[in-house]
Amino acid sequence: QKRRSKPKNKPNSKPNLGNLWVKKLPKIPKLSILTKEIFTAYPIYKLPKLTFGKIGKLRTKLRRIKMLSQGTLEKYLETLLSGDRVKSRSVVEEALQSGITAHNVYLDLIWPAMVEIEKLIRSDKITSIQEHLATRINRTIVDQLQNKLPRRQKREKRVVICCAQDQLQELGAQMMTDLFESDGWEVRFVGGGLNNDDILEYINDYAPKLLIIYGAQASQAPGIRALIDTIRNVNAWPDMRIMVSGGLFNRAEGLWEEIGADMFAENASQALQNALTDQQFNPDNRTVKRKKRSSDCESEIAEEISADY
């Protein structure tokens, strides 16, 4: 009798769950685009697991955010510039009731409105009265929204935030303070109007991991450079990083490097991201870049000063 040949190994009848998951995903944009939208719209710690049920909800929320940034922003700006507190609050309430989080109202409504108002006042397209009305309404709404921000587990990291003595810049620094606090940082917002000695003394007592200087005006640039130079020369806080943002630093490209800072952030979202990546600016390149950029930055600062006066 012929020996029966052993049956060939049959392929595993169990489905490949990984491939099955990929095949059953709903049609969505390319992963790179989706990931970019998600990380722009949500704090990292709020990202849900991309399961079957949550993909659709996530896409719906992303579409809402796009709608918010287009139509709602224009409406909100109009109410701010007219000084109508009631209508301004109504726009924000409508956004919250539609499912937009307080975090996204900060980043996608109030912050862009603040930036636009700064551009309008610098180009003389609105009056000083309109700028004051809009900024005060914005600040009132920020005070009310602060308690609605999510609270992340404490990171055991300290940050000190100071700013220019200007209403618009103080608003931006306050929003940055709220968002860092929401992200679990221990924050101290010292505001504006302090001299370098005051800041140095407080840093020495508080020992933060990060110092943020927000919203500098052109005339303050030399003082900020002197503050950073003093911190480097004393070297009492070698692990503390210095980040600059807003104001002149957003308008003069590369000034943050020339002035000796470790990092630059265009907005609050970028500030959080840069702070979490924990990437130090290379001190070996600082001197070279300062020499290279010095003449260009000095001319840009001179133009800013002449424009202000």
Phi, psi and omega per residue, in radians:
Q1 nan 2.417 3.117
K2 -1.298 2.408 3.089
R3 -1.213 2.363 3.083
R4 -1.244 2.236 3.128
S5 -1.259 2.475 3.132
K6 -1.135 2.356 3.134
P7 -1.048 2.472 3.123
K8 -1.185 2.570 -3.141
N9 -1.058 2.125 3.102
K10 -1.365 2.564 3.093
P11 -1.063 2.584 -3.134
N12 -0.969 2.135 -3.088
S13 -1.296 -0.272 3.135
K14 -1.263 2.303 -3.116
P15 -1.205 2.632 3.039
N16 -1.321 1.846 -3.027
L17 -1.068 -0.604 3.141
G18 -1.107 -0.836 3.134
N19 -1.157 -0.695 3.140
L20 -1.052 -0.723 -3.136
W21 -1.091 -0.739 -3.122
V22 -1.159 -0.727 -3.100
K23 -1.156 -0.590 -3.050
K24 -1.536 -0.043 3.106
L25 -1.104 2.449 3.039
P26 -1.133 2.815 3.138
K27 -1.178 2.140 -3.128
I28 -2.356 2.881 3.089
P29 -1.078 3.004 3.084
K30 -0.986 2.579 -3.022
L31 -1.013 -0.672 -3.098
S32 -1.090 -0.715 -3.136
I33 -1.188 -0.795 -3.132
L34 -1.071 -0.771 -3.130
T35 -1.078 -0.718 3.137
K36 -1.095 -0.765 3.141
E37 -1.124 -0.732 -3.097
I38 -1.121 -0.833 -3.079
F39 -1.223 -0.430 3.048
T40 -1.296 -0.627 -3.010
A41 -1.539 -0.465 -3.001
Y42 -2.231 2.554 2.950
P43 -1.114 2.612 -3.083
I44 -1.003 -0.687 -3.059
Y45 -1.302 -0.153 3.128
K46 -1.709 -0.054 -3.105
L47 -1.145 2.239 3.084
P48 -1.411 2.859 2.976
K49 -1.223 2.365 -3.064
L50 -1.387 1.247 3.080
T51 -1.533 3.021 -3.066
F52 -0.980 -0.802 -3.028
G53 -1.259 -0.437 -3.003
K54 -1.640 -0.293 -3.133
I55 -1.054 -0.834 -3.113
G56 -1.103 -0.742 3.126
K57 -1.101 -0.687 -3.120
L58 -1.134 -0.738 3.120
R59 -1.123 -0.662 3.114
T60 -1.089 -0.759 3.133
K61 -1.131 -0.667 3.116
L62 -1.127 -0.680 3.092
R63 -1.135 -0.658 3.103
R64 -1.091 -0.713 -3.124
I65 -1.122 -0.690 3.103
K66 -1.097 -0.728 3.104
M67 -1.101 -0.681 3.129
L68 -1.079 -0.771 -3.063
S69 -1.228 -0.344 -3.106
Q70 -1.644 -1.189 -3.028
G71 -1.403 -0.749 -3.037
T72 -1.182 -0.625 -3.127
L73 -1.088 -0.750 3.124
E74 -1.095 -0.749 3.133
K75 -1.119 -0.716 -3.121
Y76 -1.161 -0.734 3.107
L77 -1.056 -0.724 -3.137
E78 -1.069 -0.765 -3.141
T79 -1.206 -0.609 3.122
L80 -1.133 -0.833 -3.065
L81 -1.226 -0.391 3.068
S82 -1.479 -0.161 3.120
G83 1.353 0.315 -3.088
D84 -1.519 1.744 -3.103
R85 -1.151 -0.715 -3.082
V86 -1.119 -0.845 -3.124
K87 -1.165 -0.619 3.114
S88 -1.105 -0.773 3.106
R89 -1.129 -0.614 -3.135
S90 -1.124 -0.690 3.112
V91 -1.070 -0.770 -3.140
V92 -1.161 -0.739 3.128
E93 -1.092 -0.721 3.104
E94 -1.060 -0.705 3.127
A95 -1.126 -0.749 -3.140
L96 -1.154 -0.723 -3.129
Q97 -1.196 -0.418 3.122
S98 -1.403 -0.043 3.092
G99 1.906 -0.053 3.103
I100 -1.282 2.315 -3.122
T101 -1.332 2.785 3.093
A102 -1.060 -0.621 3.112
H103 -1.030 -0.776 -3.130
N104 -1.301 -0.513 3.039
V105 -1.105 -0.710 3.064
Y106 -0.991 -0.945 -2.965
L107 -1.387 -0.589 -2.985
D108 -1.865 -0.100 -3.140
L109 -2.205 -1.068 -3.031
I110 -1.249 -0.777 -3.122
W111 -1.111 -0.863 3.093
P112 -1.053 -0.626 3.099
A113 -1.110 -0.728 3.116
M114 -1.085 -0.773 3.135
V115 -1.099 -0.732 -3.130
E116 -1.158 -0.689 3.120
I117 -1.114 -0.687 3.103
E118 -1.095 -0.713 3.117
K119 -1.135 -0.721 -3.098
L120 -1.162 -0.720 -3.124
I121 -1.241 -0.591 3.118
R122 -1.231 -0.505 3.138
S123 -1.678 0.178 3.089
D124 1.048 0.576 3.115
K125 -1.636 -0.223 3.022
I126 -2.322 2.844 -3.128
T127 -1.521 2.912 3.092
S128 -1.117 -0.597 3.101
I129 -1.080 -0.793 3.123
Q130 -1.079 -0.718 3.132
E131 -1.117 -0.737 3.130
H132 -1.146 -0.771 3.122
L133 -1.048 -0.857 -3.089
A134 -1.109 -0.746 -3.095
T135 -1.177 -0.696 3.138
R136 -1.182 -0.680 3.087
I137 -1.131 -0.796 3.112
N138 -0.986 -0.747 -3.092
R139 -1.196 -0.659 3.091
T140 -1.079 -0.761 -3.131
I141 -1.167 -0.677 3.089
V142 -1.072 -0.732 3.112
D143 -1.046 -0.658 -3.126
Q144 -1.307 -0.581 -3.089
L145 -1.413 -0.346 -3.008
Q146 -0.957 -0.697 -3.123
N147 -1.280 -0.224 3.140
K148 -1.606 -0.077 3.116
L149 -1.224 2.576 3.093
P150 -1.162 2.751 -3.135
R151 -2.087 1.967 3.119
R152 -1.485 2.761 3.075
Q153 -1.050 2.516 -3.061
K154 -1.027 2.407 -3.125
R155 -1.640 -0.135 -3.073
E156 1.045 0.681 3.099
K157 -2.255 2.449 -3.105
R158 -1.926 2.498 3.093
V159 -2.412 2.423 3.035
V160 -1.957 2.296 -3.123
I161 -2.115 2.172 3.043
C162 -2.194 2.910 -3.036
C163 -2.723 3.075 3.058
A164 -1.246 2.712 -3.134
Q165 -1.500 1.333 -3.061
D166 -2.649 2.475 -3.056
Q167 -1.027 -0.825 -3.119
L168 -1.092 -0.752 -3.096
Q169 -1.228 -0.622 3.098
E170 -1.165 -0.595 3.082
L171 -1.116 -0.817 3.119
G172 -1.068 -0.736 3.127
A173 -1.171 -0.638 3.111
Q174 -1.142 -0.747 3.106
M175 -1.107 -0.702 3.093
M176 -1.107 -0.677 3.085
T177 -1.055 -0.829 -3.133
D178 -1.055 -0.738 -3.077
L179 -1.257 -0.640 3.065
F180 -1.162 -0.705 3.106
E181 -1.115 -0.706 3.088
S182 -1.083 -0.554 -3.110
D183 -1.459 0.058 3.040
G184 1.752 0.060 3.117
W185 -1.403 2.659 2.987
E186 -1.597 1.941 -2.935
V187 -1.958 2.472 2.972
R188 -2.214 2.011 -3.141
F189 -1.767 1.866 -3.066
V190 -1.609 -0.173 3.075
G191 1.346 -2.721 -3.107
G192 -1.977 3.077 3.076
G193 1.496 0.124 3.132
L194 -1.653 2.577 3.052
N195 -1.543 2.999 -3.062
N196 -1.079 -0.641 -3.135
D197 -1.109 -0.694 3.110
D198 -1.081 -0.782 -3.117
I199 -1.151 -0.764 3.139
L200 -1.077 -0.728 3.140
E201 -1.127 -0.714 -3.128
Y202 -1.209 -0.698 3.104
I203 -1.055 -0.700 -3.139
N204 -1.098 -0.652 -3.126
D205 -1.389 -0.676 -2.999
Y206 -1.553 -0.505 3.110
A207 0.955 1.108 -3.138
P208 -1.382 2.839 3.036
K209 -1.453 -0.439 -3.042
L210 -2.478 2.385 3.007
L211 -2.022 2.169 3.119
I212 -1.966 2.203 3.078
I213 -1.920 2.000 -3.008
Y214 -1.993 2.425 2.902
G215 1.211 0.762 -3.129
A216 -1.240 2.527 2.994
Q217 -1.630 2.855 -3.056
A218 -1.021 -0.703 -3.103
S219 -1.204 -0.273 -3.114
Q220 -1.637 -0.143 -3.071
A221 -1.012 -0.801 3.119
P222 -1.057 -0.664 3.118
G223 -1.154 -0.658 3.115
I224 -1.179 -0.701 3.101
R225 -1.103 -0.698 3.111
A226 -1.123 -0.688 3.106
L227 -1.078 -0.810 -3.130
I228 -1.139 -0.724 3.113
D229 -1.069 -0.710 3.125
T230 -1.113 -0.759 3.120
I231 -1.058 -0.731 3.136
R232 -1.181 -0.736 -3.066
N233 -1.216 -0.715 3.127
V234 -1.170 -0.689 3.094
N235 0.991 0.554 3.107
A236 -1.424 -0.284 -3.123
W237 -2.262 1.159 -3.048
P238 -1.103 -0.429 -3.108
D239 -1.598 -0.115 -3.127
M240 -1.414 2.293 3.082
R241 -1.709 2.734 3.133
I242 -2.126 2.166 3.113
M243 -2.058 2.419 3.059
V244 -2.066 2.644 -3.086
S245 -2.810 2.709 3.004
G246 1.280 3.003 3.055
G247 0.986 -2.314 -3.097
L248 -1.042 -0.596 -3.085
F249 -1.172 -0.487 3.076
N250 -1.353 -0.406 -3.082
R251 -1.671 -0.533 -3.111
A252 -1.783 1.751 -3.065
E253 -1.080 2.265 3.085
G254 1.452 -0.047 -3.114
L255 -1.087 -0.603 -3.118
W256 -1.062 -0.612 3.111
E257 -1.266 -0.775 -3.121
E258 -1.100 -0.585 -3.064
I259 -1.437 -0.193 3.031
G260 1.731 0.218 3.123
A261 -1.315 2.825 3.103
D262 -1.493 -0.559 -3.050
M263 -2.566 2.783 3.057
F264 -2.312 2.491 3.069
A265 -2.357 2.285 -3.127
E266 -1.300 -0.520 -3.109
N267 -2.607 -3.128 -3.065
A268 -1.157 -0.680 3.137
S269 -1.078 -0.768 3.126
Q270 -1.183 -0.603 3.108
A271 -1.075 -0.778 3.096
L272 -1.086 -0.783 -3.114
Q273 -1.101 -0.796 -3.133
N274 -1.145 -0.649 3.132
A275 -1.155 -0.623 -3.107
L276 -1.351 -0.482 3.126
T277 -1.239 -0.382 3.049
D278 1.040 0.675 3.122
Q279 -1.721 2.099 3.132
Q280 -1.443 2.552 2.980
F281 -1.280 2.348 -3.062
N282 -1.171 1.995 -3.091
P283 -1.167 -0.386 3.136
D284 -1.204 -0.507 -3.126
N285 -1.537 -0.211 -3.019
R286 -1.110 -0.817 -3.099
T287 -1.117 -0.729 -3.132
V288 -1.105 -0.808 -3.101
K289 -1.201 -0.558 3.126
R290 -1.148 -0.717 3.127
K291 -1.167 -0.674 -3.094
K292 -1.195 -0.685 -3.040
R293 -1.622 -0.171 -2.937
S294 -0.973 -0.914 -3.070
S295 -1.142 -0.703 3.132
D296 -1.098 -0.796 -3.090
C297 -1.188 -0.640 3.130
E298 -1.109 -0.680 3.108
S299 -1.179 -0.667 3.110
E300 -1.147 -0.693 3.115
I301 -1.141 -0.706 3.121
A302 -1.074 -0.716 3.108
E303 -1.135 -0.673 3.108
E304 -1.097 -0.778 -3.122
I305 -1.109 -0.767 3.141
S306 -1.129 -0.597 3.117
A307 -1.200 -0.644 -3.136
D308 -1.205 -0.500 -3.093
Y309 -1.869 nan nan
